[in-house]
């Protein structure tokens, strides 16, 4: 459960980082 939540959060951060990189 906790690992899944952490993975989801990491994916969100990674997506946000990519967005910032594009801008």
N, C-alpha and C positions, 0 to 999 in steps of 0.2 A: 504494500500500500504506500508506504513512505517513499520507496524507491520510484514508484510510478509517478508520484507527485513531483519528486525532484526532477525526474526526467522531463516531465511536462514543463516545469518552470525553466529548465535549461533550454529547451526548444524555443520557448517564448523569448528568452533573452537572446538566443542566437538569431532568431528572426528579426528582433528589434535591432540588433547590431548590424545585420545585413542592410536593413532599411537605412540606418544612419550612414553606413558606408556609401550607399548609392547617392544619398543627398549631398 
